[in-house]
């Protein structure tokens, strides 16, 4: 953001809404990201150059409030941008979700005002990219943590443990890392228990990042292992997580809506890639009695159905984005519940649509489309990998409880 924009924000003057400009920028980036996506996928190569372009775009500062010199972008802006970027490369779109979680942690945690302002400046002026090291393997559930935080006499903390699914760690300037506070009883009713979040610079002593993610999809997200060996964390960079699961907290919904946006964008990308292949390379089936594959009646039927599914997924995503935005502008239990249901509906449908579309495109393309050089399989691999982050069955159960019994969704890390 320019110094003029900072001055305007500081004096309470109106700052231009970021939506239209950054949406246009996202569309340009999506074209750029698509160009090498299949090759990066084959090579499992982290998108350093593409991430650099994202950092320079201003999008990474989207959620920084206007009063701190940022664009003050809405949830709807963020969701639309994620969906657009996912059309280019769903892995890069996933990086933006992880980053946005981090931005909201930094902007809404219990930080001193000067500390928060310093983070805001780095996000807006420097394009700071925030990665994560939160989830662990080998615990009873994803809400359980072996990684520990031990408070020291001087107020600092020692962090020890191992994390996995450290999305974005291959290019993160800062990582947010969770740890269980030792010696403290779990807080009743909180799925995270007594957990604090730390913010670590990439070169922090004792922080070791491994590029060992070998998932079948989302191959370029660097979602591997992070080791933490007696990492000393200053008091101001170790903050409580209570408040992020409060009764009107939108923290989980921002992430859930972001995942739905990736699914929707990936479905569009898969369908467009399939259509392009049919136009350029597919042959009609002999029994169709037509000269071109694009005139084959069953190709037309499949494309029509898949396009309808994609349009439905897009429509529910937009509805969900608007619902979360309303809950942000009018915070309360009622708006939060409505937003949680809308996001769950969008995520449930977009999960099914992205899997269906990315699989069915091969039926309109034919056997030639399975050749590795085309990279059409990555859309399904990416969809299948990302959509198992949390069970869609629980979304439908939540929606059913709301529809049948008027039971509002619980506030958890996933609803």
BAPA-47344 format. One record per residue (C-alpha): residue number from 0; residue in three letters; x, y, z. Coordinates in Angstrom, 2 decimals. Example, Ala and Ser with C-alpha at 12.3 -4.5 7.8 and 13.67 -1.06 7.14 Angstrom:
2
@pos 0, code ala, east 12.30, north -4.50, up 7.80
@pos 1, code ser, east 13.67, north -1.06, up 7.14
***
This chain:
415
@pos 0, code unk, east 0.00, north 0.00, up 0.00
@pos 1, code unk, east 1.26, north 3.45, up -0.84
@pos 2, code unk, east 2.23, north 6.03, up 1.78
@pos 3, code unk, east -0.78, north 8.07, up 0.65
@pos 4, code unk, east -3.08, north 5.17, up 1.50
@pos 5, code unk, east -1.40, north 4.78, up 4.89
@pos 6, code unk, east -1.89, north 8.49, up 5.56
@pos 7, code unk, east -5.53, north 8.35, up 4.52
@pos 8, code unk, east -6.16, north 5.39, up 6.81
@pos 9, code unk, east -4.36, north 7.10, up 9.68
@pos 10, code unk, east -6.55, north 10.21, up 9.35
@pos 11, code unk, east -9.77, north 8.25, up 9.05
@pos 12, code unk, east -10.24, north 9.04, up 5.35
@pos 13, code unk, east -11.94, north 6.52, up 3.09
@pos 14, code unk, east -9.63, north 4.01, up 1.44
@pos 15, code unk, east -10.75, north 2.54, up -1.88
@pos 16, code unk, east -12.36, north -0.89, up -1.58
@pos 17, code unk, east -9.88, north -3.60, up -2.58
@pos 18, code unk, east -12.39, north -5.99, up -4.11
@pos 19, code unk, east -12.50, north -5.07, up -7.79
@pos 20, code unk, east -8.80, north -4.34, up -8.12
@pos 21, code unk, east -7.59, north -7.45, up -6.34
@pos 22, code unk, east -10.15, north -9.67, up -8.07
@pos 23, code unk, east -8.79, north -8.46, up -11.41
@pos 24, code unk, east -5.26, north -9.10, up -10.17
@pos 25, code unk, east -6.27, north -12.60, up -9.08
@pos 26, code unk, east -7.59, north -13.36, up -12.56
@pos 27, code unk, east -4.26, north -12.33, up -14.07
@pos 28, code unk, east -2.38, north -14.45, up -11.56
@pos 29, code unk, east -4.62, north -17.47, up -12.22
@pos 30, code unk, east -3.60, north -17.39, up -15.89
@pos 31, code unk, east 0.06, north -17.21, up -14.86
@pos 32, code unk, east -0.30, north -20.00, up -12.30
@pos 33, code unk, east -2.02, north -22.32, up -14.79
@pos 34, code unk, east 0.83, north -22.15, up -17.27
@pos 35, code unk, east 3.24, north -24.30, up -15.31
@pos 36, code unk, east 0.88, north -26.08, up -12.93
@pos 37, code unk, east 1.05, north -29.52, up -14.57
@pos 38, code unk, east 4.84, north -29.40, up -14.81
@pos 39, code unk, east 5.23, north -28.30, up -11.19
@pos 40, code unk, east 2.91, north -31.13, up -10.18
@pos 41, code unk, east 4.99, north -33.73, up -12.05
@pos 42, code unk, east 8.23, north -32.42, up -10.52
@pos 43, code unk, east 6.77, north -31.80, up -7.04
@pos 44, code unk, east 8.35, north -28.36, up -7.28
@pos 45, code unk, east 7.37, north -25.67, up -4.80
@pos 46, code unk, east 6.03, north -22.59, up -6.69
@pos 47, code unk, east 8.63, north -20.07, up -5.48
@pos 48, code unk, east 8.30, north -17.77, up -8.52
@pos 49, code unk, east 4.51, north -17.88, up -8.44
@pos 50, code unk, east 4.46, north -17.22, up -4.71
@pos 51, code unk, east 6.70, north -14.23, up -5.38
@pos 52, code unk, east 4.13, north -12.89, up -7.83
@pos 53, code unk, east 1.40, north -13.42, up -5.24
@pos 54, code unk, east 3.46, north -11.54, up -2.65
@pos 55, code unk, east 3.93, north -8.59, up -5.02
@pos 56, code unk, east 0.25, north -8.50, up -5.94
@pos 57, code unk, east -1.01, north -7.09, up -2.64
@pos 58, code unk, east -3.39, north -10.01, up -2.15
@pos 59, code unk, east -1.55, north -11.30, up 0.91
@pos 60, code unk, east -2.46, north -8.12, up 2.77
@pos 61, code unk, east -6.15, north -8.35, up 1.85
@pos 62, code unk, east -7.46, north -9.07, up 5.36
@pos 63, code unk, east -5.37, north -6.43, up 7.16
@pos 64, code unk, east -7.85, north -3.87, up 8.55
@pos 65, code unk, east -7.98, north -0.38, up 7.05
@pos 66, code unk, east -7.22, north 1.17, up 10.42
@pos 67, code unk, east -3.86, north -0.62, up 10.34
@pos 68, code unk, east -3.09, north 0.56, up 6.83
@pos 69, code unk, east -4.43, north -2.47, up 4.99
@pos 70, code unk, east -7.12, north -2.91, up 2.34
@pos 71, code unk, east -9.66, north -4.18, up 4.87
@pos 72, code unk, east -10.91, north -6.80, up 2.43
@pos 73, code unk, east -14.08, north -8.71, up 3.25
@pos 74, code unk, east -14.54, north -12.44, up 3.66
@pos 75, code unk, east -16.39, north -12.46, up 0.36
@pos 76, code unk, east -13.40, north -10.82, up -1.37
@pos 77, code unk, east -11.12, north -13.50, up 0.05
@pos 78, code unk, east -13.39, north -16.40, up -0.93
@pos 79, code unk, east -13.79, north -15.15, up -4.49
@pos 80, code unk, east -10.05, north -14.65, up -4.85
@pos 81, code unk, east -9.31, north -18.17, up -3.57
@pos 82, code unk, east -11.79, north -19.63, up -6.09
@pos 83, code unk, east -10.21, north -17.67, up -8.94
@pos 84, code unk, east -6.67, north -18.71, up -8.02
@pos 85, code unk, east -7.78, north -22.34, up -7.73
@pos 86, code unk, east -8.72, north -22.26, up -11.40
@pos 87, code unk, east -5.06, north -21.64, up -12.10
@pos 88, code unk, east -3.51, north -23.92, up -9.49
@pos 89, code unk, east -5.35, north -25.34, up -6.49
@pos 90, code unk, east -2.08, north -25.73, up -4.57
@pos 91, code unk, east -1.40, north -22.00, up -4.69
@pos 92, code unk, east -4.98, north -21.33, up -3.67
@pos 93, code unk, east -4.49, north -23.62, up -0.67
@pos 94, code unk, east -1.42, north -21.58, up 0.30
@pos 95, code unk, east -3.63, north -18.49, up 0.43
@pos 96, code unk, east -6.05, north -20.23, up 2.81
@pos 97, code unk, east -3.23, north -21.15, up 5.18
@pos 98, code unk, east -1.83, north -17.63, up 4.96
@pos 99, code unk, east -5.21, north -16.06, up 5.67
@pos 100, code unk, east -5.63, north -18.18, up 8.78
@pos 101, code unk, east -2.30, north -16.72, up 9.87
@pos 102, code unk, east -3.32, north -13.16, up 9.07
@pos 103, code unk, east -6.49, north -13.46, up 11.12
@pos 104, code unk, east -4.49, north -14.92, up 14.01
@pos 105, code unk, east -2.10, north -11.98, up 13.88
@pos 106, code unk, east -4.80, north -9.35, up 13.52
@pos 107, code unk, east -7.14, north -10.77, up 16.20
@pos 108, code unk, east -4.87, north -12.40, up 18.77
@pos 109, code unk, east -4.07, north -10.80, up 22.10
@pos 110, code unk, east -1.10, north -8.83, up 20.80
@pos 111, code unk, east 0.07, north -5.41, up 21.95
@pos 112, code unk, east -1.09, north -2.66, up 19.55
@pos 113, code unk, east 2.46, north -1.85, up 18.48
@pos 114, code unk, east 3.16, north -5.53, up 17.79
@pos 115, code unk, east -0.01, north -5.88, up 15.70
@pos 116, code unk, east 0.82, north -2.74, up 13.71
@pos 117, code unk, east 4.30, north -4.06, up 12.99
@pos 118, code unk, east 2.84, north -7.30, up 11.62
@pos 119, code unk, east 0.34, north -5.32, up 9.54
@pos 120, code unk, east 3.16, north -3.30, up 7.97
@pos 121, code unk, east 5.05, north -6.44, up 7.03
@pos 122, code unk, east 1.94, north -8.00, up 5.52
@pos 123, code unk, east 0.99, north -4.96, up 3.49
@pos 124, code unk, east 4.35, north -3.41, up 2.61
@pos 125, code unk, east 6.55, north -6.50, up 2.35
@pos 126, code unk, east 4.08, north -9.14, up 1.15
@pos 127, code unk, east 4.85, north -11.29, up 4.19
@pos 128, code unk, east 3.77, north -14.88, up 3.54
@pos 129, code unk, east 2.55, north -16.82, up 6.57
@pos 130, code unk, east 2.74, north -20.62, up 6.55
@pos 131, code unk, east 1.67, north -23.07, up 9.24
@pos 132, code unk, east 2.87, north -25.89, up 11.45
@pos 133, code unk, east -0.24, north -26.77, up 13.40
@pos 134, code unk, east -1.49, north -30.32, up 12.87
@pos 135, code unk, east 0.29, north -33.42, up 14.17
@pos 136, code unk, east 0.24, north -37.11, up 13.37
@pos 137, code unk, east 0.03, north -40.00, up 15.83
@pos 138, code unk, east -2.38, north -38.43, up 18.31
@pos 139, code unk, east -5.87, north -39.64, up 19.23
@pos 140, code unk, east -7.58, north -36.90, up 17.18
@pos 141, code unk, east -6.49, north -33.82, up 15.28
@pos 142, code unk, east -7.40, north -31.76, up 18.34
@pos 143, code unk, east -4.71, north -33.46, up 20.41
@pos 144, code unk, east -1.16, north -32.08, up 20.52
@pos 145, code unk, east 2.07, north -33.63, up 21.73
@pos 146, code unk, east 4.02, north -30.45, up 20.97
@pos 147, code unk, east 4.57, north -28.63, up 24.25
@pos 148, code unk, east 5.06, north -25.05, up 25.35
@pos 149, code unk, east 6.84, north -24.57, up 28.65
@pos 150, code unk, east 6.91, north -21.12, up 30.23
@pos 151, code unk, east 10.29, north -19.85, up 31.43
@pos 152, code unk, east 11.13, north -17.63, up 34.37
@pos 153, code unk, east 11.71, north -14.61, up 32.12
@pos 154, code unk, east 8.25, north -14.94, up 30.50
@pos 155, code unk, east 9.47, north -16.57, up 27.30
@pos 156, code unk, east 8.48, north -20.09, up 26.24
@pos 157, code unk, east 10.24, north -23.24, up 25.06
@pos 158, code unk, east 8.57, north -25.09, up 22.19
@pos 159, code unk, east 9.25, north -28.78, up 21.52
@pos 160, code unk, east 7.61, north -31.22, up 19.15
@pos 161, code unk, east 6.98, north -32.35, up 15.58
@pos 162, code unk, east 4.30, north -31.13, up 13.20
@pos 163, code unk, east 3.01, north -32.41, up 9.87
@pos 164, code unk, east 0.83, north -30.99, up 7.07
@pos 165, code unk, east 2.91, north -27.80, up 7.36
@pos 166, code unk, east 1.33, north -26.23, up 4.30
@pos 167, code unk, east 3.36, north -23.44, up 2.73
@pos 168, code unk, east 6.43, north -24.13, up 4.85
@pos 169, code unk, east 8.58, north -24.33, up 1.72
@pos 170, code unk, east 8.19, north -20.59, up 1.22
@pos 171, code unk, east 6.90, north -19.28, up 4.55
@pos 172, code unk, east 8.52, north -16.12, up 5.90
@pos 173, code unk, east 6.81, north -16.78, up 9.23
@pos 174, code unk, east 5.11, north -19.93, up 10.54
@pos 175, code unk, east 2.33, north -20.08, up 13.09
@pos 176, code unk, east 2.92, north -23.07, up 15.33
@pos 177, code unk, east 0.60, north -24.41, up 18.01
@pos 178, code unk, east 1.69, north -25.95, up 21.28
@pos 179, code unk, east 0.00, north -27.42, up 24.35
@pos 180, code unk, east 0.79, north -25.54, up 27.53
@pos 181, code unk, east 2.41, north -27.93, up 29.99
@pos 182, code unk, east 1.14, north -28.20, up 33.53
@pos 183, code unk, east -2.27, north -26.68, up 32.71
@pos 184, code unk, east -5.57, north -28.57, up 32.75
@pos 185, code unk, east -7.58, north -28.71, up 29.56
@pos 186, code unk, east -10.32, north -26.13, up 29.36
@pos 187, code unk, east -13.78, north -27.74, up 29.50
@pos 188, code unk, east -15.76, north -27.44, up 26.28
@pos 189, code unk, east -12.85, north -26.38, up 24.09
@pos 190, code unk, east -11.76, north -28.74, up 21.35
@pos 191, code unk, east -8.26, north -27.26, up 21.44
@pos 192, code unk, east -7.81, north -27.46, up 25.20
@pos 193, code unk, east -5.13, north -25.18, up 26.64
@pos 194, code unk, east -3.23, north -24.29, up 23.50
@pos 195, code unk, east -1.22, north -21.25, up 22.53
@pos 196, code unk, east -0.13, north -20.11, up 19.09
@pos 197, code unk, east 3.41, north -19.00, up 18.38
@pos 198, code unk, east 4.75, north -17.01, up 15.45
@pos 199, code unk, east 8.22, north -18.05, up 14.33
@pos 200, code unk, east 10.52, north -16.49, up 11.77
@pos 201, code unk, east 11.75, north -19.01, up 9.24
@pos 202, code unk, east 15.34, north -18.80, up 10.51
@pos 203, code unk, east 14.46, north -19.28, up 14.19
@pos 204, code unk, east 17.07, north -21.51, up 15.89
@pos 205, code unk, east 15.69, north -24.99, up 16.52
@pos 206, code unk, east 13.07, north -24.76, up 13.75
@pos 207, code unk, east 13.74, north -27.40, up 11.07
@pos 208, code unk, east 11.56, north -27.69, up 7.95
@pos 209, code unk, east 11.59, north -30.86, up 5.85
@pos 210, code unk, east 10.39, north -31.02, up 2.24
@pos 211, code unk, east 8.93, north -34.51, up 2.65
@pos 212, code unk, east 5.30, north -34.15, up 1.55
@pos 213, code unk, east 4.54, north -37.09, up -0.78
@pos 214, code unk, east 0.76, north -36.89, up -1.10
@pos 215, code unk, east -0.75, north -38.03, up -4.38
@pos 216, code unk, east -2.25, north -34.57, up -4.85
@pos 217, code unk, east -1.58, north -30.97, up -3.79
@pos 218, code unk, east 2.02, north -31.98, up -4.45
@pos 219, code unk, east 3.49, north -28.49, up -4.49
@pos 220, code unk, east 2.16, north -27.21, up -1.15
@pos 221, code unk, east 5.18, north -28.32, up 0.91
@pos 222, code unk, east 2.79, north -29.82, up 3.47
@pos 223, code unk, east 5.46, north -31.87, up 5.20
@pos 224, code unk, east 7.25, north -32.12, up 8.53
@pos 225, code unk, east 8.37, north -29.33, up 10.85
@pos 226, code unk, east 10.59, north -30.18, up 13.81
@pos 227, code unk, east 10.88, north -27.96, up 16.87
@pos 228, code unk, east 13.88, north -28.46, up 19.11
@pos 229, code unk, east 13.93, north -26.30, up 22.26
@pos 230, code unk, east 12.70, north -23.31, up 20.26
@pos 231, code unk, east 12.71, north -20.19, up 22.42
@pos 232, code unk, east 9.65, north -18.02, up 21.81
@pos 233, code unk, east 9.45, north -14.45, up 23.14
@pos 234, code unk, east 6.42, north -13.74, up 25.32
@pos 235, code unk, east 4.93, north -11.35, up 22.76
@pos 236, code unk, east 4.96, north -14.09, up 20.10
@pos 237, code unk, east 3.14, north -16.71, up 22.17
@pos 238, code unk, east -0.55, north -15.91, up 22.40
@pos 239, code unk, east -3.69, north -17.65, up 23.76
@pos 240, code unk, east -6.14, north -19.18, up 21.31
@pos 241, code unk, east -9.26, north -18.62, up 23.40
@pos 242, code unk, east -11.60, north -16.31, up 21.55
@pos 243, code unk, east -11.09, north -18.08, up 18.25
@pos 244, code unk, east -13.70, north -20.64, up 19.26
@pos 245, code unk, east -16.00, north -18.15, up 20.97
@pos 246, code unk, east -19.76, north -18.16, up 20.25
@pos 247, code unk, east -19.56, north -15.64, up 17.39
@pos 248, code unk, east -16.05, north -16.47, up 16.12
@pos 249, code unk, east -15.74, north -16.76, up 12.34
@pos 250, code unk, east -12.21, north -18.13, up 12.35
@pos 251, code unk, east -13.19, north -21.69, up 11.39
@pos 252, code unk, east -15.71, north -20.50, up 8.79
@pos 253, code unk, east -13.13, north -18.42, up 6.99
@pos 254, code unk, east -11.06, north -21.53, up 6.48
@pos 255, code unk, east -13.99, north -23.78, up 5.64
@pos 256, code unk, east -15.31, north -21.32, up 3.06
@pos 257, code unk, east -11.80, north -21.10, up 1.64
@pos 258, code unk, east -11.66, north -24.85, up 1.13
@pos 259, code unk, east -15.06, north -24.79, up -0.56
@pos 260, code unk, east -13.66, north -22.08, up -2.86
@pos 261, code unk, east -10.69, north -24.28, up -3.80
@pos 262, code unk, east -13.03, north -27.15, up -4.62
@pos 263, code unk, east -15.25, north -24.91, up -6.75
@pos 264, code unk, east -12.29, north -23.43, up -8.61
@pos 265, code unk, east -10.72, north -26.83, up -9.17
@pos 266, code unk, east -13.99, north -28.14, up -10.61
@pos 267, code unk, east -14.14, north -25.23, up -13.06
@pos 268, code unk, east -10.52, north -25.79, up -14.05
@pos 269, code unk, east -11.09, north -29.51, up -14.62
@pos 270, code unk, east -14.15, north -28.89, up -16.77
@pos 271, code unk, east -12.41, north -26.22, up -18.85
@pos 272, code unk, east -9.41, north -28.50, up -19.37
@pos 273, code unk, east -11.69, north -31.35, up -20.43
@pos 274, code unk, east -13.60, north -29.14, up -22.85
@pos 275, code unk, east -10.34, north -27.87, up -24.35
@pos 276, code unk, east -9.16, north -31.43, up -24.88
@pos 277, code unk, east -12.41, north -32.47, up -26.55
@pos 278, code unk, east -12.24, north -29.50, up -28.90
@pos 279, code unk, east -8.64, north -30.11, up -29.85
@pos 280, code unk, east -8.02, north -33.85, up -29.66
@pos 281, code unk, east -11.03, north -36.06, up -28.95
@pos 282, code unk, east -12.68, north -38.20, up -31.66
@pos 283, code unk, east -16.39, north -38.93, up -31.93
@pos 284, code unk, east -17.56, north -42.46, up -31.24
@pos 285, code unk, east -18.35, north -44.25, up -34.54
@pos 286, code unk, east -21.95, north -44.96, up -33.51
@pos 287, code unk, east -22.63, north -41.25, up -32.98
@pos 288, code unk, east -22.86, north -40.58, up -36.70
@pos 289, code unk, east -21.17, north -37.15, up -36.38
@pos 290, code unk, east -17.94, north -35.69, up -37.69
@pos 291, code unk, east -16.70, north -34.04, up -34.51
@pos 292, code unk, east -16.53, north -35.06, up -30.87
@pos 293, code unk, east -18.14, north -31.78, up -29.88
@pos 294, code unk, east -21.29, north -32.90, up -31.70
@pos 295, code unk, east -21.46, north -36.34, up -30.08
@pos 296, code unk, east -24.83, north -36.39, up -28.22
@pos 297, code unk, east -23.42, north -38.09, up -25.14
@pos 298, code unk, east -20.46, north -35.73, up -24.96
@pos 299, code unk, east -22.96, north -32.88, up -25.08
@pos 300, code unk, east -25.04, north -34.52, up -22.36
@pos 301, code unk, east -22.06, north -35.02, up -20.06
@pos 302, code unk, east -20.74, north -31.51, up -20.57
@pos 303, code unk, east -24.19, north -30.06, up -19.95
@pos 304, code unk, east -24.56, north -31.97, up -16.70
@pos 305, code unk, east -21.07, north -31.14, up -15.46
@pos 306, code unk, east -21.51, north -27.47, up -16.31
@pos 307, code unk, east -24.74, north -27.45, up -14.32
@pos 308, code unk, east -22.99, north -28.97, up -11.33
@pos 309, code unk, east -20.20, north -26.40, up -11.53
@pos 310, code unk, east -22.72, north -23.55, up -11.74
@pos 311, code unk, east -24.58, north -24.91, up -8.70
@pos 312, code unk, east -21.33, north -25.17, up -6.75
@pos 313, code unk, east -20.42, north -21.59, up -7.68
@pos 314, code unk, east -23.84, north -20.32, up -6.63
@pos 315, code unk, east -23.70, north -21.97, up -3.19
@pos 316, code unk, east -20.16, north -20.66, up -2.70
@pos 317, code unk, east -21.28, north -17.11, up -3.38
@pos 318, code unk, east -24.19, north -17.56, up -0.99
@pos 319, code unk, east -21.83, north -18.84, up 1.70
@pos 320, code unk, east -19.40, north -15.96, up 1.18
@pos 321, code unk, east -22.22, north -13.46, up 1.60
@pos 322, code unk, east -23.48, north -15.21, up 4.74
@pos 323, code unk, east -20.05, north -15.12, up 6.40
@pos 324, code unk, east -19.64, north -11.50, up 5.40
@pos 325, code unk, east -22.97, north -10.65, up 7.02
@pos 326, code unk, east -21.91, north -12.46, up 10.19
@pos 327, code unk, east -18.73, north -10.41, up 10.17
@pos 328, code unk, east -20.62, north -7.12, up 9.81
@pos 329, code unk, east -23.43, north -8.12, up 12.19
@pos 330, code unk, east -21.77, north -10.42, up 14.74
@pos 331, code unk, east -24.01, north -12.61, up 16.84
@pos 332, code unk, east -25.11, north -16.18, up 17.43
@pos 333, code unk, east -27.90, north -16.04, up 14.81
@pos 334, code unk, east -25.81, north -14.69, up 11.95
@pos 335, code unk, east -22.96, north -16.99, up 12.91
@pos 336, code unk, east -25.23, north -20.06, up 12.83
@pos 337, code unk, east -26.71, north -19.11, up 9.46
@pos 338, code unk, east -23.22, north -18.60, up 8.06
@pos 339, code unk, east -22.03, north -21.96, up 9.41
@pos 340, code unk, east -24.92, north -23.75, up 7.72
@pos 341, code unk, east -24.40, north -21.91, up 4.43
@pos 342, code unk, east -20.68, north -22.71, up 4.45
@pos 343, code unk, east -21.38, north -26.35, up 5.28
@pos 344, code unk, east -23.84, north -26.60, up 2.38
@pos 345, code unk, east -21.29, north -25.06, up 0.03
@pos 346, code unk, east -18.47, north -27.26, up 1.23
@pos 347, code unk, east -20.54, north -30.44, up 1.04
@pos 348, code unk, east -21.76, north -29.77, up -2.49
@pos 349, code unk, east -18.45, north -28.47, up -3.82
@pos 350, code unk, east -16.73, north -31.58, up -2.44
@pos 351, code unk, east -19.01, north -33.83, up -4.46
@pos 352, code unk, east -18.87, north -31.61, up -7.55
@pos 353, code unk, east -15.09, north -31.30, up -7.74
@pos 354, code unk, east -14.68, north -35.07, up -7.38
@pos 355, code unk, east -17.40, north -35.80, up -9.93
@pos 356, code unk, east -16.21, north -33.31, up -12.53
@pos 357, code unk, east -12.51, north -34.16, up -12.22
@pos 358, code unk, east -13.33, north -37.85, up -12.72
@pos 359, code unk, east -16.04, north -37.59, up -15.40
@pos 360, code unk, east -14.01, north -35.40, up -17.77
@pos 361, code unk, east -12.17, north -38.53, up -18.89
@pos 362, code unk, east -15.44, north -39.96, up -20.20
@pos 363, code unk, east -15.80, north -37.08, up -22.63
@pos 364, code unk, east -12.10, north -36.99, up -23.53
@pos 365, code unk, east -11.30, north -40.63, up -24.13
@pos 366, code unk, east -8.26, north -42.81, up -23.48
@pos 367, code unk, east -5.80, north -40.34, up -25.01
@pos 368, code unk, east -6.48, north -37.92, up -22.18
@pos 369, code unk, east -4.91, north -40.31, up -19.67
@pos 370, code unk, east -1.43, north -39.78, up -21.14
@pos 371, code unk, east 0.77, north -38.20, up -18.49
@pos 372, code unk, east 1.84, north -35.24, up -20.62
@pos 373, code unk, east -1.68, north -33.77, up -20.45
@pos 374, code unk, east -1.74, north -33.74, up -16.66
@pos 375, code unk, east -5.52, north -34.05, up -16.52
@pos 376, code unk, east -5.34, north -36.49, up -13.64
@pos 377, code unk, east -4.00, north -33.81, up -11.27
@pos 378, code unk, east -7.44, north -32.23, up -10.91
@pos 379, code unk, east -8.86, north -35.42, up -9.40
@pos 380, code unk, east -5.73, north -36.13, up -7.34
@pos 381, code unk, east -5.79, north -32.60, up -5.95
@pos 382, code unk, east -9.52, north -32.81, up -5.24
@pos 383, code unk, east -9.32, north -36.22, up -3.57
@pos 384, code unk, east -6.34, north -35.19, up -1.44
@pos 385, code unk, east -7.78, north -31.91, up -0.21
@pos 386, code unk, east -11.38, north -33.06, up 0.33
@pos 387, code unk, east -10.42, north -35.63, up 2.95
@pos 388, code unk, east -9.24, north -32.94, up 5.36
@pos 389, code unk, east -12.52, north -33.33, up 7.22
@pos 390, code unk, east -15.44, north -35.73, up 6.57
@pos 391, code unk, east -18.23, north -34.29, up 4.45
@pos 392, code unk, east -20.70, north -36.60, up 6.23
@pos 393, code unk, east -20.46, north -34.36, up 9.28
@pos 394, code unk, east -21.44, north -31.36, up 7.17
@pos 395, code unk, east -24.64, north -33.07, up 6.09
@pos 396, code unk, east -25.35, north -34.11, up 9.67
@pos 397, code unk, east -24.91, north -30.50, up 10.80
@pos 398, code unk, east -27.23, north -29.25, up 8.04
@pos 399, code unk, east -29.79, north -31.90, up 8.97
@pos 400, code unk, east -29.73, north -30.92, up 12.64
@pos 401, code unk, east -30.40, north -27.32, up 11.62
@pos 402, code unk, east -33.19, north -28.20, up 9.17
@pos 403, code unk, east -34.94, north -30.81, up 11.31
@pos 404, code unk, east -34.30, north -29.74, up 14.89
@pos 405, code unk, east -33.32, north -26.05, up 14.72
@pos 406, code unk, east -30.01, north -26.94, up 16.37
@pos 407, code unk, east -27.33, north -24.34, up 15.57
@pos 408, code unk, east -23.93, north -25.70, up 14.52
@pos 409, code unk, east -21.38, north -26.00, up 17.31
@pos 410, code unk, east -18.44, north -23.61, up 17.24
@pos 411, code unk, east -15.38, north -25.75, up 16.62
@pos 412, code unk, east -12.23, north -25.59, up 14.52
@pos 413, code unk, east -14.14, north -27.15, up 11.60
@pos 414, code unk, east -17.67, north -25.68, up 11.89
***
